[in-house]
Amino acid sequence: MAPLWDSEEAAEPIVIGPLGWVLVILRGVPLGGLVFGGLILLLLIRLVERPICGVHRPVTPFITQFVCRNAFRILGIGFKTTGELMIQRGAVVANHTSWLDIFALNARKRIYFVSKSEVANWPGIGWLARATGTVFIERNPKKAREQTEVFKSRLKAGHKLLFFPEGTSTDGLRVLPFKTTLFAAFFSEQLREIMYVQPVSAVFHAPQGEPDRFYGWWGDMEFAPHLLKTLAAQRQGWVELIYHSPAKVSDFDNRKALAAHCEEAVRHAHTLARVDRKETGNE
């Protein structure tokens, strides 16, 4: 398992006042209804969709996208995107700040996450991940050929696969070096000539008056307290997704060159977005 990133400075204590708990209820109840109601609907439709369409999912991804878009409306978190969505077959790579990335990236684009196999066994989250078509992989070289075949079948079905090459989430103030291992599968004979990779910068802007890393989820932070803190925020910030030009895999000599290109695009835009906000006095 990849090591978790941790900050040298301890996370700010979570303090929820009376108004905060009211907001937890006012936001949490409809959010839970949206997520689990959408999941039940998705599973029911998938009972018909799977035997007829197999790996193709002509209907259920729209449910996931609807849920994720409206989750931000319920939370009160602003949502902004720039750049064009790629139309070619391939993958999307983005930096990783928190569990909110899943909602943000699904809200704009119908994608399928690629995750480590351990996530499939996580209570609740693993169930949601399997239901929405997440591809689970093992970090084992012996599985490389098998996993390449899985990627190939999903890509040919028109699925856009989403990777977090940092391998862990952070405080949202930085972009960690991209690990190159997952890029190796793109250079197989079956995929190299048909694959494109689109880098995406995910930038979380904290609510006014809160620490810059308010939405970050890192180290050994537990999910439930972070969720409650997000629900209880009296003011919310916003998330910005910046889509960069897709890179054709065959234009690069190897996985390290491709990973470096994507990392540079993501980091550059992430840094500029944060600097621009400070200069306009919106921190």
CYANA upper distance limits for C-alpha pairs under 8 A (distance plus 0.5 A):
  1 MET  CA    139 ARG  CA      8.46
  2 ALA  CA    167 GLY  CA      6.89
  2 ALA  CA    168 THR  CA      7.87
  3 PRO  CA    168 THR  CA      7.96
  4 LEU  CA    168 THR  CA      6.20
  4 LEU  CA    169 SER  CA      7.95
  4 LEU  CA    218 TRP  CA      7.65
  4 LEU  CA    219 GLY  CA      5.89
  4 LEU  CA    220 ASP  CA      8.28
  5 TRP  CA    168 THR  CA      6.80
  5 TRP  CA    169 SER  CA      7.27
  5 TRP  CA    170 THR  CA      6.68
  5 TRP  CA    218 TRP  CA      6.73
  5 TRP  CA    219 GLY  CA      5.99
  6 ASP  CA    170 THR  CA      7.85
  6 ASP  CA    218 TRP  CA      6.53
  6 ASP  CA    219 GLY  CA      5.07
  7 SER  CA     11 ALA  CA      8.40
  7 SER  CA    171 ASP  CA      8.17
  7 SER  CA    218 TRP  CA      8.29
  7 SER  CA    219 GLY  CA      7.95
 14 ILE  CA    225 PRO  CA      8.14
 14 ILE  CA    229 LYS  CA      7.09
 15 VAL  CA    229 LYS  CA      8.40
 16 ILE  CA     20 GLY  CA      5.82
 16 ILE  CA     21 TRP  CA      7.06
 16 ILE  CA    229 LYS  CA      7.68
 16 ILE  CA    232 ALA  CA      7.20
 17 GLY  CA     21 TRP  CA      6.93
 18 PRO  CA     22 VAL  CA      6.99
 19 LEU  CA     23 LEU  CA      6.81
 19 LEU  CA    232 ALA  CA      8.27
 19 LEU  CA    234 GLN  CA      8.36
 20 GLY  CA     24 VAL  CA      6.70
 20 GLY  CA    231 LEU  CA      8.26
 20 GLY  CA    232 ALA  CA      4.76
 20 GLY  CA    233 ALA  CA      6.99
 20 GLY  CA    234 GLN  CA      7.23
 21 TRP  CA     25 ILE  CA      6.95
 21 TRP  CA    232 ALA  CA      6.66
 22 VAL  CA     26 LEU  CA      6.66
 22 VAL  CA    232 ALA  CA      8.19
 23 LEU  CA     27 ARG  CA      6.28
 23 LEU  CA     28 GLY  CA      8.22
 23 LEU  CA    231 LEU  CA      6.88
 23 LEU  CA    232 ALA  CA      5.73
 23 LEU  CA    233 ALA  CA      8.10
 23 LEU  CA    234 GLN  CA      8.07
 24 VAL  CA     28 GLY  CA      5.76
 24 VAL  CA     29 VAL  CA      8.48
 24 VAL  CA    228 LEU  CA      7.00
 24 VAL  CA    231 LEU  CA      5.43
 24 VAL  CA    232 ALA  CA      5.56
 25 ILE  CA     29 VAL  CA      6.21
 26 LEU  CA     30 PRO  CA      7.67
 27 ARG  CA     31 LEU  CA      6.53
 27 ARG  CA     74 ILE  CA      6.49
 27 ARG  CA     75 LEU  CA      6.64
 27 ARG  CA    231 LEU  CA      6.75
 28 GLY  CA     32 GLY  CA      6.42
 28 GLY  CA    231 LEU  CA      7.13
 29 VAL  CA     33 GLY  CA      6.70
 30 PRO  CA     34 LEU  CA      6.49
 30 PRO  CA     74 ILE  CA      7.79
 31 LEU  CA     35 VAL  CA      6.63
 31 LEU  CA     71 ALA  CA      6.75
 31 LEU  CA     74 ILE  CA      6.98
 31 LEU  CA     75 LEU  CA      8.32
 32 GLY  CA     36 PHE  CA      6.43
 32 GLY  CA     37 GLY  CA      8.35
 33 GLY  CA     37 GLY  CA      5.88
 33 GLY  CA     38 GLY  CA      8.44
 34 LEU  CA     38 GLY  CA      6.29
 34 LEU  CA     67 VAL  CA      6.82
 34 LEU  CA     71 ALA  CA      7.98
 35 VAL  CA     39 LEU  CA      6.63
 35 VAL  CA     67 VAL  CA      6.80
 36 PHE  CA     40 ILE  CA      6.64
 37 GLY  CA     41 LEU  CA      6.77
 38 GLY  CA     42 LEU  CA      6.49
 38 GLY  CA     63 ILE  CA      7.01
 38 GLY  CA     64 THR  CA      7.74
 38 GLY  CA     67 VAL  CA      6.98
 39 LEU  CA     43 LEU  CA      6.63
 39 LEU  CA    128 LEU  CA      7.98
 39 LEU  CA    131 ALA  CA      8.08
 40 ILE  CA     44 LEU  CA      6.73
 41 LEU  CA     45 ILE  CA      6.73
 42 LEU  CA     46 ARG  CA      6.44
 42 LEU  CA     60 THR  CA      6.18
 42 LEU  CA     63 ILE  CA      7.10
 42 LEU  CA     64 THR  CA      8.42
 42 LEU  CA    131 ALA  CA      8.23
 43 LEU  CA     47 LEU  CA      6.86
 43 LEU  CA    131 ALA  CA      7.39
 44 LEU  CA     48 VAL  CA      7.88
 45 ILE  CA     49 GLU  CA      6.51
 45 ILE  CA     59 VAL  CA      8.39
 45 ILE  CA     60 THR  CA      7.47
 46 ARG  CA     50 ARG  CA      5.96
 46 ARG  CA     60 THR  CA      7.36
 47 LEU  CA     51 PRO  CA      7.69
 48 VAL  CA     52 ILE  CA      7.01
 49 GLU  CA     53 CYS  CA      6.08
 49 GLU  CA     54 GLY  CA      7.71
 49 GLU  CA     57 ARG  CA      7.34
 49 GLU  CA     58 PRO  CA      8.34
 49 GLU  CA     59 VAL  CA      8.14
 50 ARG  CA     54 GLY  CA      5.17
 50 ARG  CA     55 VAL  CA      7.47
 50 ARG  CA     56 HIS  CA      8.21
 50 ARG  CA     57 ARG  CA      8.07
 53 CYS  CA     57 ARG  CA      7.26
 53 CYS  CA     58 PRO  CA      8.41
 55 VAL  CA    154 ARG  CA      7.57
 55 VAL  CA    157 ALA  CA      7.37
 56 HIS  CA    157 ALA  CA      6.26
 56 HIS  CA    158 GLY  CA      8.37
 57 ARG  CA     61 PRO  CA      7.16
 59 VAL  CA     63 ILE  CA      7.82
 60 THR  CA     64 THR  CA      7.23
 60 THR  CA    132 THR  CA      8.41
 61 PRO  CA     65 GLN  CA      6.72
 61 PRO  CA    110 ARG  CA      6.47
 61 PRO  CA    111 ILE  CA      8.30
 61 PRO  CA    132 THR  CA      7.95
 62 PHE  CA     66 PHE  CA      6.56
 62 PHE  CA    110 ARG  CA      7.69
 63 ILE  CA     67 VAL  CA      6.70
 64 THR  CA     68 CYS  CA      6.72
 64 THR  CA    106 ASN  CA      7.61
 64 THR  CA    107 ALA  CA      8.50
 64 THR  CA    110 ARG  CA      8.40
 64 THR  CA    132 THR  CA      7.74
 65 GLN  CA     69 ARG  CA      6.61
 65 GLN  CA    106 ASN  CA      6.00
 65 GLN  CA    107 ALA  CA      5.47
 65 GLN  CA    108 ARG  CA      7.81
 65 GLN  CA    109 LYS  CA      7.83
 65 GLN  CA    110 ARG  CA      6.92
 66 PHE  CA     70 ASN  CA      6.74
 66 PHE  CA    107 ALA  CA      7.58
 67 VAL  CA     71 ALA  CA      6.51
 67 VAL  CA    107 ALA  CA      8.35
 68 CYS  CA     72 PHE  CA      7.38
 68 CYS  CA    103 PHE  CA      5.25
 68 CYS  CA    104 ALA  CA      7.39
 68 CYS  CA    106 ASN  CA      6.69
 68 CYS  CA    107 ALA  CA      5.44
 69 ARG  CA     73 ARG  CA      7.51
 69 ARG  CA    103 PHE  CA      7.78
 69 ARG  CA    104 ALA  CA      8.10
 69 ARG  CA    106 ASN  CA      8.32
 69 ARG  CA    107 ALA  CA      5.14
 69 ARG  CA    108 ARG  CA      8.17
 70 ASN  CA     74 ILE  CA      6.77
 71 ALA  CA     75 LEU  CA      6.65
 71 ALA  CA    103 PHE  CA      7.90
 72 PHE  CA     76 GLY  CA      6.32
 72 PHE  CA     77 ILE  CA      5.71
 72 PHE  CA     78 GLY  CA      7.42
 72 PHE  CA     79 PHE  CA      7.73
 72 PHE  CA    103 PHE  CA      8.39
 73 ARG  CA     77 ILE  CA      7.07
 73 ARG  CA     78 GLY  CA      8.21
 75 LEU  CA    230 THR  CA      8.33
 75 LEU  CA    231 LEU  CA      6.96
 75 LEU  CA    236 GLN  CA      8.39
 76 GLY  CA    236 GLN  CA      6.62
 77 ILE  CA    236 GLN  CA      5.85
 77 ILE  CA    237 GLY  CA      6.11
 77 ILE  CA    238 TRP  CA      5.55
 77 ILE  CA    239 VAL  CA      7.76
 78 GLY  CA    236 GLN  CA      8.07
 78 GLY  CA    237 GLY  CA      6.75
 78 GLY  CA    238 TRP  CA      4.50
 78 GLY  CA    239 VAL  CA      6.60
 79 PHE  CA    104 ALA  CA      8.27
 79 PHE  CA    238 TRP  CA      6.16
 79 PHE  CA    239 VAL  CA      5.66
 79 PHE  CA    240 GLU  CA      6.64
 80 LYS  CA    238 TRP  CA      8.13
 80 LYS  CA    239 VAL  CA      6.83
 80 LYS  CA    240 GLU  CA      5.30
 80 LYS  CA    241 LEU  CA      6.83
 81 THR  CA    108 ARG  CA      8.29
 81 THR  CA    240 GLU  CA      6.08
 81 THR  CA    241 LEU  CA      5.11
 81 THR  CA    242 ILE  CA      6.35
 81 THR  CA    243 TYR  CA      8.11
 82 THR  CA    240 GLU  CA      8.42
 82 THR  CA    241 LEU  CA      6.91
 82 THR  CA    242 ILE  CA      5.53
 82 THR  CA    243 TYR  CA      6.62
 83 GLY  CA    242 ILE  CA      6.45
 83 GLY  CA    243 TYR  CA      5.08
 83 GLY  CA    244 HIS  CA      6.76
 84 GLU  CA    243 TYR  CA      6.69
 84 GLU  CA    244 HIS  CA      7.97
 84 GLU  CA    245 SER  CA      8.24
 85 LEU  CA    109 LYS  CA      8.03
 85 LEU  CA    243 TYR  CA      7.33
 86 MET  CA    198 GLN  CA      7.43
 86 MET  CA    245 SER  CA      8.19
 86 MET  CA    246 PRO  CA      6.86
 88 GLN  CA    195 MET  CA      8.17
 88 GLN  CA    196 TYR  CA      6.98
 89 ARG  CA    155 LEU  CA      6.63
 89 ARG  CA    156 LYS  CA      8.02
 89 ARG  CA    158 GLY  CA      6.85
 89 ARG  CA    159 HIS  CA      8.00
 89 ARG  CA    160 LYS  CA      7.38
 89 ARG  CA    194 ILE  CA      7.15
 89 ARG  CA    195 MET  CA      6.29
 89 ARG  CA    196 TYR  CA      6.66
 90 GLY  CA    155 LEU  CA      6.80
 90 GLY  CA    159 HIS  CA      8.19
 90 GLY  CA    160 LYS  CA      6.22
 90 GLY  CA    161 LEU  CA      7.30
 90 GLY  CA    194 ILE  CA      8.05
 90 GLY  CA    195 MET  CA      5.26
 90 GLY  CA    196 TYR  CA      5.10
 90 GLY  CA    197 VAL  CA      6.12
 90 GLY  CA    198 GLN  CA      8.35
 91 ALA  CA    160 LYS  CA      5.71
 91 ALA  CA    161 LEU  CA      5.06
 91 ALA  CA    162 LEU  CA      6.23
 91 ALA  CA    163 PHE  CA      7.86
 91 ALA  CA    195 MET  CA      8.04
 91 ALA  CA    196 TYR  CA      6.94
 91 ALA  CA    197 VAL  CA      5.35
 91 ALA  CA    198 GLN  CA      6.87
 92 VAL  CA    160 LYS  CA      7.29
 92 VAL  CA    161 LEU  CA      6.51
 92 VAL  CA    162 LEU  CA      5.17
 92 VAL  CA    163 PHE  CA      6.73
 92 VAL  CA    197 VAL  CA      6.08
 92 VAL  CA    198 GLN  CA      5.26
 92 VAL  CA    199 PRO  CA      6.37
 92 VAL  CA    200 VAL  CA      7.53
 93 VAL  CA    162 LEU  CA      6.24
 93 VAL  CA    163 PHE  CA      5.34
 93 VAL  CA    164 PHE  CA      6.27
 93 VAL  CA    165 PRO  CA      7.22
 93 VAL  CA    197 VAL  CA      7.58
 93 VAL  CA    198 GLN  CA      6.78
 93 VAL  CA    199 PRO  CA      5.44
 93 VAL  CA    200 VAL  CA      6.58
 93 VAL  CA    262 CYS  CA      8.07
 94 ALA  CA    162 LEU  CA      8.19
 94 ALA  CA    163 PHE  CA      7.18
 94 ALA  CA    164 PHE  CA      5.97
 94 ALA  CA    165 PRO  CA      7.67
 94 ALA  CA    199 PRO  CA      6.40
 94 ALA  CA    200 VAL  CA      5.29
 94 ALA  CA    201 SER  CA      6.28
 94 ALA  CA    202 ALA  CA      7.21
 94 ALA  CA    266 VAL  CA      7.52
 95 ASN  CA    164 PHE  CA      6.46
 95 ASN  CA    165 PRO  CA      7.70
 95 ASN  CA    166 GLU  CA      7.08
 95 ASN  CA    169 SER  CA      8.41
 95 ASN  CA    175 VAL  CA      6.73
 95 ASN  CA    176 LEU  CA      8.32
 95 ASN  CA    200 VAL  CA      7.88
 95 ASN  CA    201 SER  CA      6.73
 95 ASN  CA    202 ALA  CA      6.73
 95 ASN  CA    266 VAL  CA      7.62
 96 HIS  CA    101 ASP  CA      7.19
 96 HIS  CA    164 PHE  CA      6.65
 96 HIS  CA    166 GLU  CA      7.55
 96 HIS  CA    168 THR  CA      7.21
 96 HIS  CA    169 SER  CA      5.24
 96 HIS  CA    170 THR  CA      7.02
 96 HIS  CA    172 GLY  CA      7.99
 96 HIS  CA    202 ALA  CA      7.95
 97 THR  CA    101 ASP  CA      7.11
 97 THR  CA    169 SER  CA      5.32
 97 THR  CA    170 THR  CA      5.49
 97 THR  CA    171 ASP  CA      6.56
 97 THR  CA    172 GLY  CA      5.36
 97 THR  CA    202 ALA  CA      8.33
 97 THR  CA    204 PHE  CA      8.35
 97 THR  CA    215 TYR  CA      7.92
 97 THR  CA    216 GLY  CA      5.82
 97 THR  CA    217 TRP  CA      6.76
 97 THR  CA    218 TRP  CA      8.31
 98 SER  CA    169 SER  CA      6.30
 98 SER  CA    170 THR  CA      7.67
 98 SER  CA    172 GLY  CA      8.50
 98 SER  CA    215 TYR  CA      7.44
 98 SER  CA    216 GLY  CA      6.09
 98 SER  CA    217 TRP  CA      5.30
 98 SER  CA    218 TRP  CA      7.93
 99 TRP  CA    103 PHE  CA      8.09
 99 TRP  CA    217 TRP  CA      7.95
100 LEU  CA    104 ALA  CA      6.75
101 ASP  CA    105 LEU  CA      6.41
101 ASP  CA    202 ALA  CA      8.00
102 ILE  CA    106 ASN  CA      6.60
103 PHE  CA    107 ALA  CA      6.41
104 ALA  CA    108 ARG  CA      7.47
104 ALA  CA    239 VAL  CA      8.05
104 ALA  CA    241 LEU  CA      8.30
105 LEU  CA    109 LYS  CA      6.82
105 LEU  CA    111 ILE  CA      8.19
105 LEU  CA    241 LEU  CA      8.29
106 ASN  CA    110 ARG  CA      6.20
106 ASN  CA    111 ILE  CA      6.65
110 ARG  CA    160 LYS  CA      7.79
111 ILE  CA    159 HIS  CA      7.13
111 ILE  CA    160 LYS  CA      5.48
111 ILE  CA    161 LEU  CA      6.33
111 ILE  CA    162 LEU  CA      6.89
112 TYR  CA    132 THR  CA      7.90
112 TYR  CA    133 GLY  CA      6.54
112 TYR  CA    134 THR  CA      5.90
112 TYR  CA    135 VAL  CA      7.61
112 TYR  CA    159 HIS  CA      7.35
112 TYR  CA    160 LYS  CA      6.62
112 TYR  CA    161 LEU  CA      5.37
112 TYR  CA    162 LEU  CA      6.32
113 PHE  CA    133 GLY  CA      8.09
113 PHE  CA    134 THR  CA      5.37
113 PHE  CA    135 VAL  CA      6.68
113 PHE  CA    161 LEU  CA      6.20
113 PHE  CA    162 LEU  CA      5.09
113 PHE  CA    163 PHE  CA      6.88
114 VAL  CA    134 THR  CA      6.31
114 VAL  CA    135 VAL  CA      5.18
114 VAL  CA    136 PHE  CA      6.39
114 VAL  CA    137 ILE  CA      7.64
114 VAL  CA    161 LEU  CA      6.92
114 VAL  CA    162 LEU  CA      6.26
114 VAL  CA    163 PHE  CA      6.02
115 SER  CA    119 VAL  CA      7.34
115 SER  CA    134 THR  CA      7.45
115 SER  CA    135 VAL  CA      6.71
115 SER  CA    136 PHE  CA      5.52
115 SER  CA    137 ILE  CA      6.72
115 SER  CA    163 PHE  CA      8.00
116 LYS  CA    120 ALA  CA      8.46
116 LYS  CA    136 PHE  CA      6.00
116 LYS  CA    137 ILE  CA      5.62
116 LYS  CA    138 GLU  CA      6.48
116 LYS  CA    139 ARG  CA      7.88
117 SER  CA    121 ASN  CA      8.35
117 SER  CA    136 PHE  CA      5.27
117 SER  CA    137 ILE  CA      5.61
117 SER  CA    138 GLU  CA      6.03
118 GLU  CA    122 TRP  CA      7.55
119 VAL  CA    125 ILE  CA      7.83
119 VAL  CA    126 GLY  CA      5.91
119 VAL  CA    136 PHE  CA      8.36
120 ALA  CA    125 ILE  CA      8.18
120 ALA  CA    126 GLY  CA      4.67
120 ALA  CA    127 TRP  CA      7.40
120 ALA  CA    129 ALA  CA      7.50
120 ALA  CA    130 ARG  CA      7.33
120 ALA  CA    136 PHE  CA      7.68
121 ASN  CA    126 GLY  CA      5.91
121 ASN  CA    127 TRP  CA      8.36
122 TRP  CA    126 GLY  CA      5.25
122 TRP  CA    127 TRP  CA      8.19
123 PRO  CA    127 TRP  CA      7.55
124 GLY  CA    128 LEU  CA      6.83
125 ILE  CA    129 ALA  CA      6.55
126 GLY  CA    130 ARG  CA      6.69
127 TRP  CA    131 ALA  CA      6.72
128 LEU  CA    132 THR  CA      6.79
129 ALA  CA    133 GLY  CA      7.04
129 ALA  CA    134 THR  CA      5.82
130 ARG  CA    134 THR  CA      6.02
130 ARG  CA    135 VAL  CA      8.46
137 ILE  CA    147 GLN  CA      7.33
138 GLU  CA    143 LYS  CA      7.43
139 ARG  CA    143 LYS  CA      8.30
140 ASN  CA    144 ALA  CA      7.45
143 LYS  CA    147 GLN  CA      6.56
144 ALA  CA    148 THR  CA      6.58
144 ALA  CA    185 ALA  CA      7.74
145 ARG  CA    149 GLU  CA      6.95
146 GLU  CA    150 VAL  CA      7.05
147 GLN  CA    151 PHE  CA      6.73
147 GLN  CA    185 ALA  CA      8.39
148 THR  CA    152 LYS  CA      6.57
148 THR  CA    185 ALA  CA      6.17
148 THR  CA    186 PHE  CA      8.45
148 THR  CA    188 SER  CA      8.06
149 GLU  CA    153 SER  CA      6.71
150 VAL  CA    154 ARG  CA      6.76
151 PHE  CA    155 LEU  CA      6.50
152 LYS  CA    156 LYS  CA      6.58
152 LYS  CA    190 GLN  CA      7.70
152 LYS  CA    191 LEU  CA      7.16
153 SER  CA    157 ALA  CA      6.80
154 ARG  CA    158 GLY  CA      7.17
154 ARG  CA    159 HIS  CA      5.99
155 LEU  CA    159 HIS  CA      5.57
155 LEU  CA    160 LYS  CA      7.19
155 LEU  CA    161 LEU  CA      8.17
164 PHE  CA    168 THR  CA      8.06
165 PRO  CA    178 PHE  CA      5.36
165 PRO  CA    179 LYS  CA      5.82
165 PRO  CA    180 THR  CA      7.79
165 PRO  CA    182 LEU  CA      7.86
166 GLU  CA    175 VAL  CA      8.19
166 GLU  CA    176 LEU  CA      6.14
166 GLU  CA    177 PRO  CA      6.56
166 GLU  CA    178 PHE  CA      5.25
166 GLU  CA    179 LYS  CA      6.40
167 GLY  CA    178 PHE  CA      8.25
167 GLY  CA    179 LYS  CA      7.53
168 THR  CA    218 TRP  CA      8.34
169 SER  CA    216 GLY  CA      8.20
169 SER  CA    217 TRP  CA      6.88
169 SER  CA    218 TRP  CA      6.05
170 THR  CA    174 ARG  CA      7.84
170 THR  CA    175 VAL  CA      8.49
170 THR  CA    216 GLY  CA      6.45
170 THR  CA    217 TRP  CA      6.58
170 THR  CA    218 TRP  CA      5.50
170 THR  CA    219 GLY  CA      8.35
171 ASP  CA    213 ARG  CA      5.73
171 ASP  CA    214 PHE  CA      8.34
171 ASP  CA    215 TYR  CA      7.78
171 ASP  CA    216 GLY  CA      4.43
171 ASP  CA    217 TRP  CA      6.50
171 ASP  CA    218 TRP  CA      6.66
172 GLY  CA    203 VAL  CA      7.58
172 GLY  CA    204 PHE  CA      7.08
172 GLY  CA    213 ARG  CA      6.44
172 GLY  CA    215 TYR  CA      7.76
172 GLY  CA    216 GLY  CA      5.74
173 LEU  CA    212 ASP  CA      7.91
173 LEU  CA    213 ARG  CA      7.01
174 ARG  CA    267 ARG  CA      8.22
174 ARG  CA    270 HIS  CA      8.40
174 ARG  CA    271 THR  CA      8.34
175 VAL  CA    266 VAL  CA      8.20
175 VAL  CA    267 ARG  CA      6.25
175 VAL  CA    270 HIS  CA      8.28
177 PRO  CA    263 GLU  CA      7.50
178 PHE  CA    259 ALA  CA      6.81
178 PHE  CA    260 ALA  CA      7.78
178 PHE  CA    263 GLU  CA      6.54
179 LYS  CA    259 ALA  CA      7.89
180 THR  CA    184 ALA  CA      7.43
180 THR  CA    255 ARG  CA      6.59
180 THR  CA    256 LYS  CA      6.31
180 THR  CA    259 ALA  CA      6.33
181 THR  CA    255 ARG  CA      8.26
182 LEU  CA    186 PHE  CA      8.43
183 PHE  CA    187 PHE  CA      7.90
183 PHE  CA    255 ARG  CA      5.79
183 PHE  CA    256 LYS  CA      8.39
183 PHE  CA    258 LEU  CA      8.06
183 PHE  CA    259 ALA  CA      7.32
184 ALA  CA    188 SER  CA      7.91
184 ALA  CA    254 ASN  CA      8.35
184 ALA  CA    255 ARG  CA      5.90
185 ALA  CA    191 LEU  CA      8.23
186 PHE  CA    191 LEU  CA      6.07
186 PHE  CA    192 ARG  CA      6.11
186 PHE  CA    195 MET  CA      7.23
186 PHE  CA    249 VAL  CA      7.46
186 PHE  CA    255 ARG  CA      8.37
187 PHE  CA    191 LEU  CA      6.74
187 PHE  CA    192 ARG  CA      5.12
187 PHE  CA    249 VAL  CA      7.58
187 PHE  CA    250 SER  CA      8.20
187 PHE  CA    254 ASN  CA      7.76
187 PHE  CA    255 ARG  CA      7.66
188 SER  CA    192 ARG  CA      6.16
189 GLU  CA    193 GLU  CA      8.12
190 GLN  CA    194 ILE  CA      8.47
191 LEU  CA    195 MET  CA      6.14
192 ARG  CA    249 VAL  CA      6.26
192 ARG  CA    250 SER  CA      6.07
193 GLU  CA    248 LYS  CA      8.48
193 GLU  CA    249 VAL  CA      7.47
193 GLU  CA    250 SER  CA      6.20
194 ILE  CA    249 VAL  CA      8.40
195 MET  CA    248 LYS  CA      6.72
195 MET  CA    249 VAL  CA      6.20
195 MET  CA    250 SER  CA      8.29
196 TYR  CA    246 PRO  CA      6.46
196 TYR  CA    247 ALA  CA      5.83
196 TYR  CA    248 LYS  CA      4.89
196 TYR  CA    249 VAL  CA      6.10
197 VAL  CA    246 PRO  CA      5.81
197 VAL  CA    247 ALA  CA      5.62
197 VAL  CA    248 LYS  CA      6.99
197 VAL  CA    249 VAL  CA      7.50
198 GLN  CA    243 TYR  CA      7.75
198 GLN  CA    244 HIS  CA      6.73
198 GLN  CA    245 SER  CA      6.72
198 GLN  CA    246 PRO  CA      4.63
198 GLN  CA    247 ALA  CA      6.66
198 GLN  CA    262 CYS  CA      8.25
199 PRO  CA    243 TYR  CA      6.94
199 PRO  CA    244 HIS  CA      6.01
199 PRO  CA    245 SER  CA      7.84
199 PRO  CA    246 PRO  CA      7.41
199 PRO  CA    262 CYS  CA      5.97
199 PRO  CA    263 GLU  CA      8.25
199 PRO  CA    265 ALA  CA      7.25
199 PRO  CA    266 VAL  CA      6.66
200 VAL  CA    241 LEU  CA      7.18
200 VAL  CA    242 ILE  CA      6.01
200 VAL  CA    243 TYR  CA      5.17
200 VAL  CA    244 HIS  CA      6.48
200 VAL  CA    266 VAL  CA      6.44
201 SER  CA    240 GLU  CA      8.46
201 SER  CA    241 LEU  CA      6.23
201 SER  CA    242 ILE  CA      5.51
201 SER  CA    243 TYR  CA      7.18
201 SER  CA    265 ALA  CA      8.39
201 SER  CA    266 VAL  CA      5.26
201 SER  CA    267 ARG  CA      7.71
201 SER  CA    269 ALA  CA      6.93
201 SER  CA    270 HIS  CA      6.21
202 ALA  CA    239 VAL  CA      7.61
202 ALA  CA    240 GLU  CA      6.41
202 ALA  CA    241 LEU  CA      5.26
202 ALA  CA    242 ILE  CA      7.07
202 ALA  CA    270 HIS  CA      7.58
203 VAL  CA    239 VAL  CA      6.19
203 VAL  CA    240 GLU  CA      5.57
203 VAL  CA    241 LEU  CA      6.89
203 VAL  CA    270 HIS  CA      6.60
203 VAL  CA    273 ALA  CA      7.73
203 VAL  CA    274 ARG  CA      8.11
204 PHE  CA    215 TYR  CA      7.27
204 PHE  CA    237 GLY  CA      8.11
204 PHE  CA    238 TRP  CA      6.61
204 PHE  CA    239 VAL  CA      4.97
204 PHE  CA    240 GLU  CA      6.88
205 HIS  CA    212 ASP  CA      7.43
205 HIS  CA    215 TYR  CA      8.49
205 HIS  CA    237 GLY  CA      5.97
205 HIS  CA    238 TRP  CA      5.79
205 HIS  CA    239 VAL  CA      6.47
205 HIS  CA    240 GLU  CA      8.32
205 HIS  CA    274 ARG  CA      8.38
205 HIS  CA    283 GLU  CA      8.47
206 ALA  CA    210 GLU  CA      6.68
206 ALA  CA    211 PRO  CA      7.19
206 ALA  CA    212 ASP  CA      5.79
206 ALA  CA    213 ARG  CA      7.22
206 ALA  CA    214 PHE  CA      6.05
206 ALA  CA    215 TYR  CA      7.16
206 ALA  CA    236 GLN  CA      7.65
206 ALA  CA    237 GLY  CA      5.25
206 ALA  CA    238 TRP  CA      7.39
206 ALA  CA    283 GLU  CA      8.12
207 PRO  CA    214 PHE  CA      8.18
207 PRO  CA    235 ARG  CA      6.22
207 PRO  CA    236 GLN  CA      5.20
207 PRO  CA    237 GLY  CA      4.43
207 PRO  CA    238 TRP  CA      8.03
208 GLN  CA    235 ARG  CA      7.57
208 GLN  CA    236 GLN  CA      8.16
208 GLN  CA    237 GLY  CA      7.52
208 GLN  CA    282 ASN  CA      8.06
208 GLN  CA    283 GLU  CA      6.77
209 GLY  CA    283 GLU  CA      8.21
210 GLU  CA    214 PHE  CA      6.91
212 ASP  CA    283 GLU  CA      8.30
215 TYR  CA    230 THR  CA      8.02
217 TRP  CA    221 MET  CA      6.93
217 TRP  CA    226 HIS  CA      7.89
221 MET  CA    226 HIS  CA      7.99
222 GLU  CA    226 HIS  CA      7.14
223 PHE  CA    227 LEU  CA      6.60
224 ALA  CA    228 LEU  CA      6.70
225 PRO  CA    229 LYS  CA      6.63
226 HIS  CA    230 THR  CA      6.76
227 LEU  CA    231 LEU  CA      6.69
228 LEU  CA    232 ALA  CA      6.48
229 LYS  CA    233 ALA  CA      6.80
242 ILE  CA    269 ALA  CA      7.85
244 HIS  CA    265 ALA  CA      7.66
247 ALA  CA    251 ASP  CA      8.17
248 LYS  CA    252 PHE  CA      8.13
249 VAL  CA    258 LEU  CA      7.62
252 PHE  CA    257 ALA  CA      6.65
252 PHE  CA    258 LEU  CA      6.41
253 ASP  CA    257 ALA  CA      7.06
253 ASP  CA    258 LEU  CA      8.36
254 ASN  CA    258 LEU  CA      7.05
255 ARG  CA    259 ALA  CA      6.48
256 LYS  CA    260 ALA  CA      6.52
257 ALA  CA    261 HIS  CA      6.72
258 LEU  CA    262 CYS  CA      6.82
259 ALA  CA    263 GLU  CA      6.51
260 ALA  CA    264 GLU  CA      6.59
261 HIS  CA    265 ALA  CA      6.88
262 CYS  CA    266 VAL  CA      6.71
263 GLU  CA    267 ARG  CA      6.46
264 GLU  CA    268 HIS  CA      6.37
265 ALA  CA    269 ALA  CA      6.87
266 VAL  CA    270 HIS  CA      6.54
267 ARG  CA    271 THR  CA      6.54
268 HIS  CA    272 LEU  CA      6.75
269 ALA  CA    273 ALA  CA      6.54
270 HIS  CA    274 ARG  CA      6.93
271 THR  CA    275 VAL  CA      6.67
272 LEU  CA    276 ASP  CA      6.42
273 ALA  CA    277 ARG  CA      6.84
274 ARG  CA    278 LYS  CA      6.99
275 VAL  CA    279 GLU  CA      6.72
276 ASP  CA    280 THR  CA      6.75
277 ARG  CA    281 GLY  CA      6.92
277 ARG  CA    282 ASN  CA      6.08
277 ARG  CA    283 GLU  CA      6.87
278 LYS  CA    282 ASN  CA      6.53
278 LYS  CA    283 GLU  CA      6.03
